[in-house]
Amino acid sequence: EQKEQHERQMEKHRCELEQDQERAKEHAAAVRQQFDAEVESLRVAHEGKIATLEEQQLQVRRDFDIAMEAKKKEFQDERSQLERELAAEKLQLQKELDEEMEVMRTEARWRRAVIVTVVDVLSPLEQ
């Protein structure tokens, strides 16, 4: 009878052990499932952050390209304006130079005319 009682107790312990093992497996599966869900949630959140950062990076690049084009156009416009001003100043200086050259030519003609006149007047007197 003791042997049977001992066997019943052993059977009871074995059943309890099997139940404990089954509960441990279920708990491990639940923990693993929760862990997998958390990892997936973190992965999705991380990918979302990466996508947001990539979009922000693209927007910054677009904004930079737009700003660079605007500056490039601004510099081109400024250069064109300076070239027009330089051309106008050059034209004005050329006009002033031409006028001064014409005055000098006129003065030279007058001097030659005066010299020729003086020579013409003085030549007969010398003879």
C-alpha angles and dihedrals in degrees: 000000000000088000092053091046089050090049091049090051091048090048090048091050090047091051091047090048091050090048090048089049091048091049090047090051091048091047091048090049091049092048091047091048091049090047091050090049092050091047090050091048091051091047092051091046091048092049089048091052091047091050090049092049091047090051090048090049091051090048091050090050091049091048090048092049091049091048091048092050090049091050091046090052091045091053091045090050091047091048091049090049091049091048090051091049091047091049091049091048091047090050090049092049091048090050091050091047091049090050092049090047090051090050090049091048090049091048090048091051090049091049091049090047091050092047092047089048092048091046091048090049096044099042096069089045092055092054 
